[in-house]
């Protein structure tokens, strides 16, 4: 039985099908994304969305959609779906969908009278190319397929309007055409594995709407250009493969190329396999030597903190230590350059934030657990020492080591931690001074550095650890048994927030078992939801559980009550730390509601965040690396208890 299967009842109900999205990516940062009925609901959607570095650092939509029409006895049946003003959809191709599966590749089965047609889509791992395979499973009379390419050639952040600057010219190439709407853009090559007829019939489709952009308070109407259409006869049992990319393809080898791409896929046949596949979609290789993790899709790039938090889960937890090493080999020179010059990085954003070196050490700590302390010492021992000294010797401009051994984050008017939303250029949540997870990470980093160095005498490090053993609880622990989120002079943040959970989940902690248990209890009572930990307790002032409204309203609620699965990962790890084997059944039960997400929102992955109150709707980016990585780590931890 298919793990990711959607029947006709769901597919023809647009209220259900339009909320479900599919995502396919490659290593260059290009992707294909749309709804499961192939109706684009975001300006970020498209069949071929790719970087165009000659223009800017963003992705660009070249081929927005590719509408199919089945023709028999002169009758035309349009399989495409586009939304127009007033909840009008045209064509209404969704009514012909019989089923949709997404185990290996997205596959839609259409039934038009006596015609049964399957459509499978594959996005190339290493080229900017979408391939679509059409197979005529059943037909009782001669059948022709007609295809209309909807072109955009625009930045994902913008929308196209009808204009006279379009280059209408095209050239015929082997089994297809090549065209380019505007200068500076790459040429789009559209080809088939058999010769089609192309009819030049330029036309603008005006007023196509993207409902997700409307909901988010952004412009949402677009005009798309169609240069004409292809027609290809197809016989029962025959398959036709279409390719669209920024380079030409050998059409004689298109079938074998398509099959080799499928063979490289991880079938989405389980919760773990879905997350493994999703983890691999964040890998970013813009050059032969550089490797990164993207924050997520569809609008994120590379961010230092997110990369280090996500790295162990997206590599070690799926048995891919080589991927860990490649990404770390790119990150280490970037961090060393920052430590030497204090200059930020053009690719890795926010590399200057005070918690970044600590998350990097945490990632290496996970590598040591997985690959052994000797291997970690060999590869990263010196680097961990450099990061520790960069902070210890007061060289980081945003954080200072104080007499009590704790780190004090300076107020520079910017966001300093993962709670990084801003309103009007100012942090929505001001977190300065002694920040709880920063100092939890600091203690853990020092203790791991001591472990990494074995018997070596580290007197200065041991002195700092000893001071923190006393000062951490003096500064952060309050009379109600939980930790202040931040302490800046006499200002103490009493809000119940999830950041204190890291003092329980990390390998090394200055807290005793009783204190850890008290923190775990209050997190369980006030912050746990079926989809993750709330960023603020409902009992705390300013609780805003719904991530909806204008961009400003969403920024205000971003960390004021919304729930995040990556924090759930830390919570469940903390739970296992406290209860061991007796906590396994609880952790497994808590994962059930997250497994449900594999068939909701973006299929096979987790969105960025969820509303903090029922029905806990997924919001934000459709696929988020930290969330996927955290739950992969929990699944990996469970294996050790279920041996």
Buried (B, 14 or more C-beta within 10 A) or exposed (E): EBBBBBEBEBBBEBEBBBBBBBBBBBBBBBBBBBBBBBBBBBBBBBBBBBBBEEEEEBBBBBBBBBBBBBBBEEEEBBBBBBBBEEEEBEBBBBBBBBBBBBBBBBBBBBBBBEBBBBBBBBBBBEBBBBBBBBBBBEBEEEBBBBBBBBBBBBBBEBBBEEEEEBEEEBEEBEBBBBBBBEEEBBBBBBBBBBEBEBEEEEEBBEBBBBBBBBBBBBEBBBBBBBBBBBBBBBEBEBBBBBBBBBEBBEBEEBBEBBEEBBEEBBBBBEBBBBBBBBBBBBBBBBEEEBBBBBBBBBBBBBBBBBBBBBBBBBBBBBEBBEBBBBBBEBBBEBBBBBBEEEEBBEBBBBBBBBBBBBBBBBBBBBBBEBBEBEBBBEBBBEBBBBBBEBBBEEEBEBBBBEEBBBBBBEEEEBBBBBBBBEBEEEBBBBBBBBBBBBBBBBBBBBBBBBBBBEEEEBEEBEEBBEBBBEBBBEBBBEEEEBBBBBBBEEEBBEBBBBBBBBBBBBBBBBBEEEBBBBBBEBBBEBBBBBBBBBBBBEEBEEBBBBBBBEEEBBBBBBBBBBBBBBBBBBBBBBBBBBBEEEBBEBBBEBBEBBBEBBBBBBBBBBBBBBBBBEEBBBBBBBBBBBBBBBBBBBBBBBEEBEE
